[in-house]
Amino acid sequence: MLAAGGEDARPIAGGHSLIPMMKLRMAAPTTLIDIASLDELAGIAVGPAQIVIGAATTQHDMISSEDLFAACPIIRETAEMIADPQVRYCGTLGGNVGNGDPGNDMPALMQCLGAIYVCESASGSREVSARDFYQAAYFTALQPGEMITSVCIPRPAQGHGYAYCKLKRKIGDYATAAAAVTLELVGGSVRDASIALTNVADTPLLAAEAAQQLIGAPLSEATITAAVARAEAITAPSADGRGSAEYRTKMAGVMVRRAIALAQSRAGEAQPKPAMPSSSSGAAAGSAPTQTNDDGGKGKGGFFGWLKS
């Protein structure tokens, strides 16, 4: 059906990314293909080294999964800050990450976690790192006729610290600024860290230099302040109803500082990370994995995403 509809066809599940764009006349598809009732397109598989989430999995499903929370609790924390319960019951991971909206919360989180998007088309499949996927506001690495089918996330080390801190004007609003942080502590020093920012540029931002500032050192006030400064330096927010560009940059720094502190308070002694499967196996190769849902049912991950005209 998508192939028959050409570049003006769009799949729609929750619709909470596509429909607002249509209302703003930023998208004008001629054909919408409703896939919301296709249960086989969603699922969560938590393995010893990798987490695979079908792109049509709703935010509510991710919040409700105890296996996912045990393996990667920051996903639940982030999903609970998206809009309101009505939106989370319908909105999907694929729509949130595939739309290219810099205000969406999941893209920065996926960058922080080092996620891989499996993209498929009639000619085959390929993997694209979340850190390379976003090119400008609403422009992504998706090619015409290509769709995100699943998201693969390296399982964080046991005992890692995490936090997603978000400043917003009211419940359901986009972030004025937000920060995702994960870190691993060994012997009081940071073994590994990752920081990403939401809605303070045309794309989500991976604050690699800020994270590097933390690695190999105890989390002293001086170290954290230096990391915050490096995170603020890469922002380029627009002035809008949420505040001036200068204010939003400073709030990004505040969110980074809060997220680091909260992640530190949650961190235990980190264990070694499990080895990731090779790209020739399972979901990492782009094949639709058999996914086990919390209810014990099984389905195959399937096609979902946004065609880029």
C-alpha positions in Angstrom: 0.0 0.0 0.0 2.8 2.4 0.8 4.6 1.6 -2.5 1.3 2.1 -4.4 0.8 5.5 -2.7 4.3 6.7 -3.7 6.1 9.5 -1.8 2.8 11.2 -0.8 1.7 8.2 1.3 2.3 8.0 5.0 1.7 5.3 7.6 -0.1 6.5 10.7 -0.4 4.8 14.1 -0.7 7.2 17.0 -0.7 10.2 14.7 0.7 12.5 17.4 3.6 13.5 15.3 2.1 13.5 11.8 -1.3 15.1 12.5 0.1 18.3 14.1 2.4 18.7 11.1 -0.6 18.4 8.8 -2.5 21.0 10.8 0.4 23.4 10.4 0.6 22.6 6.7 4.1 21.3 7.1 3.0 17.9 5.7 0.3 17.2 3.1 0.2 13.5 2.4 -2.5 12.4 -0.1 -2.8 8.9 1.4 -2.8 7.8 5.1 -2.4 4.1 5.9 -3.7 3.2 9.3 -1.5 0.6 11.0 -2.5 1.3 14.6 -4.5 -2.0 14.9 -1.6 -4.2 13.6 -0.4 -5.8 16.8 2.4 -7.6 15.1 4.2 -4.3 14.4 4.9 -3.7 18.0 6.8 -5.4 20.8 9.7 -5.2 23.3 12.5 -7.7 23.5 15.0 -7.4 26.3 18.1 -9.4 25.8 21.3 -9.8 27.9 23.2 -7.3 25.7 20.6 -5.5 23.6 17.0 -4.1 23.8 14.9 -4.2 20.6 11.7 -2.1 20.5 9.3 -2.3 17.6 8.7 1.1 16.1 4.9 0.9 16.6 5.3 0.3 20.3 3.4 3.0 22.2 4.8 5.2 25.0 2.3 3.5 27.3 3.6 0.1 26.4 7.2 1.2 27.2 6.1 2.7 30.5 4.2 -0.5 31.4 7.0 -2.9 30.6 8.7 -4.1 33.8 11.4 -5.9 31.9 12.3 -2.7 30.0 12.3 -0.7 33.2 14.6 -3.2 34.9 17.1 -3.0 32.0 16.9 0.7 31.0 14.8 2.7 33.4 15.4 6.1 31.7 13.1 5.1 28.9 10.1 4.9 31.3 11.2 8.2 33.0 11.4 10.0 29.6 8.1 8.5 28.3 6.2 9.6 31.4 7.2 13.2 30.6 5.7 13.1 27.1 2.5 15.1 26.8 -0.3 13.4 28.8 -1.8 9.9 29.3 -4.2 10.2 26.3 -1.2 10.9 24.0 1.0 8.3 25.5 -1.7 5.6 25.0 -1.5 6.3 21.2 1.8 7.9 20.4 4.5 5.5 19.3 8.3 5.3 19.5 8.6 5.2 15.8 6.6 8.4 15.3 8.5 10.2 18.0 12.0 9.4 16.7 11.2 9.3 13.0 9.6 12.7 12.6 12.6 14.8 13.1 10.9 17.2 15.4 13.6 18.8 17.7 11.0 19.2 20.5 10.3 15.4 20.7 11.9 13.8 23.8 12.9 10.4 22.5 15.4 11.4 19.8 17.9 12.9 22.3 17.4 9.9 24.6 18.1 7.6 21.8 21.3 9.5 21.1 22.3 9.3 24.7 21.8 5.6 24.7 23.6 5.0 21.5 20.5 3.5 19.8 20.5 2.2 16.2 17.4 2.7 13.9 16.7 -0.2 11.6 15.4 1.3 8.3 13.7 -0.8 5.7 12.5 -0.3 2.1 11.5 -2.5 -0.7 15.2 -2.7 -1.7 16.5 -3.9 1.6 17.4 -2.7 5.1 20.2 -0.7 6.7 21.2 0.6 10.2 21.5 4.3 11.0 22.8 5.5 14.4 20.5 7.9 16.2 23.5 10.1 16.5 23.7 10.4 12.7 20.0 10.4 11.9 19.0 14.0 12.4 20.0 16.5 9.8 17.9 19.6 10.5 14.4 20.3 11.9 12.1 17.7 10.3 14.9 16.4 8.0 16.4 13.0 8.7 18.5 10.3 7.1 15.4 8.4 5.9 15.4 8.0 2.1 12.2 8.1 0.0 10.3 4.9 0.5 12.2 3.9 3.6 10.8 3.4 7.1 12.0 2.8 10.6 11.0 -0.7 11.6 12.7 -1.1 15.0 15.0 0.6 17.5 18.0 -1.4 18.9 19.6 -0.1 22.1 22.7 -1.5 23.8 21.7 -2.6 27.2 23.2 -0.3 29.8 25.6 -1.7 32.4 24.0 -3.0 35.6 24.3 -0.3 38.3 24.4 2.6 35.9 23.0 6.0 36.9 20.4 7.8 34.7 18.2 10.8 34.6 16.0 12.7 32.1 15.3 16.2 33.4 12.9 18.5 31.5 11.8 22.1 32.0 8.4 22.9 30.5 5.8 25.6 31.0 2.9 23.2 31.7 1.9 19.6 31.5 1.9 18.4 28.0 4.2 21.1 26.6 7.4 20.7 24.7 10.6 21.2 26.7 12.0 24.7 27.2 15.1 22.6 27.6 15.8 19.0 28.6 18.8 16.7 29.2 19.3 13.0 29.2 22.3 11.6 31.2 23.6 8.2 31.8 26.8 7.4 33.7 28.7 4.5 35.2 30.7 4.9 38.4 33.5 2.6 39.4 35.5 3.3 42.6 34.0 6.8 42.9 35.1 7.9 39.4 33.1 8.0 36.2 33.9 5.1 33.8 31.6 6.1 31.1 29.0 8.8 30.5 26.6 10.1 27.9 24.7 13.4 27.7 22.1 14.6 25.1 19.9 17.7 24.9 16.3 18.2 23.7 14.8 21.3 22.0 17.8 23.7 22.2 18.8 23.5 18.5 17.3 22.4 15.2 18.1 18.8 16.0 18.7 16.8 19.2 22.2 17.4 20.4 24.7 14.8 21.6 26.9 16.6 24.1 30.0 14.4 23.6 32.5 16.9 24.9 30.4 17.5 28.0 30.3 13.8 28.7 34.0 13.4 28.1 34.6 16.0 30.8 33.1 13.7 33.3 34.9 10.5 32.3 37.9 9.4 34.4 37.2 11.8 37.2 35.2 12.0 40.4 32.0 14.0 40.1 33.3 17.2 41.8 31.6 20.5 41.6 34.4 21.8 39.3 34.1 18.8 36.9 30.3 19.1 36.7 30.5 22.9 36.1 33.0 22.3 33.3 30.7 19.7 31.7 27.7 22.1 32.0 29.6 24.8 30.2 30.6 22.5 27.4 26.9 21.4 27.0 25.7 25.0 26.9 28.3 25.9 24.3 26.8 23.6 21.6 23.2 24.9 22.0 21.5 27.1 19.4 17.9 27.6 20.6 15.4 29.9 19.0 13.7 32.6 21.0 10.0 31.8 21.4 7.2 31.8 23.9 9.3 29.6 26.2 12.0 32.3 26.6 14.9 34.0 24.9 17.7 32.1 23.3 20.0 33.1 26.2 17.5 31.9 28.8 17.0 28.5 27.1 20.7 28.0 26.8 21.1 28.6 30.5 18.1 26.3 31.3 19.8 23.6 29.2 22.8 23.9 31.5 20.5 23.7 34.6 18.9 20.5 33.3 22.3 19.0 32.6 23.5 19.8 36.2 20.3 18.4 37.7 20.4 15.2 35.5 24.1 14.6 36.5 23.3 14.9 40.2 20.2 12.7 39.9 22.1 10.1 37.9 24.9 10.1 40.4 22.4 9.5 43.3 21.0 6.5 41.4 24.3 4.9 40.4 25.8 1.9 42.1 29.1 0.2 41.3 28.7 -0.4 37.6 29.3 -3.8 36.2 31.0 -4.5 32.8 28.8 -4.0 29.8 27.7 -7.2 28.0 29.0 -7.6 24.5 26.7 -6.5 21.7 25.6 -9.1 19.1 27.2 -8.8 15.7 25.4 -6.8 13.1 24.8 -10.0 11.1 22.3 -11.4 13.7 18.8 -10.6 14.7 17.4 -7.1 14.7 20.8 -5.5 14.4 20.9 -6.7 10.8 17.5 -5.2 10.1 15.5 -8.4 10.1 12.3 -8.3 11.9 13.0 -9.9 15.3 10.6 -12.2 17.2 9.6 -10.0 20.1 8.2 -11.1 23.4 5.7 -8.8 25.0 5.0 -8.7 28.8 1.8 -10.7 28.3 3.9 -13.6 26.9 2.5 -13.2 23.4 4.8 -13.1 20.4 4.8 -11.0 17.3 7.2 -10.0 14.6 8.5 -6.4 14.5 7.3 -4.8 11.3 7.2 -1.7 9.1 6.7 1.7 10.6 8.2 5.1 10.0 7.8 8.3 8.0 8.5 8.5 4.3 10.5 11.6 3.5 9.4 13.5 0.4 
